[in-house]
Amino acid sequence: MENKIRSGKEVIDDFFAEILNIEGTDEKTVEKLIELYSDNKLTDSNIQNALEELKQDAISPKKSGTDGKD
């Protein structure tokens, strides 16, 4: 068995390649984190902005073509 020492980037790349397979993760959140990582934009401020955007999307009324009246 070969014990190859992997670089930090290799470990992180593997993590992001497998993160969607982790049970109990929120798919939209994970997809956004993967997108930020892939675009080399995985920073504190970008993560906070992305999570805020996802939160707003989740709590905003869905646009269904109705005026919201009964």
RACOR-V413343 format. One record per pair of residues at least 24 apart in sequence whose C-alpha atoms are under 10 Angstrom apart, sorted by sequence separation. I is the first residue (numbers start at 1). J is the second residue. D is the distance in whole Angstrom. If there is no record, write none. Layout:
# RACOR-V413343
i:j:d
I:J:D
I:J:D
This chain:
# RACOR-V413343
i:j:d
13:37:9
12:37:10
13:38:9
29:54:7
28:54:8
29:55:10
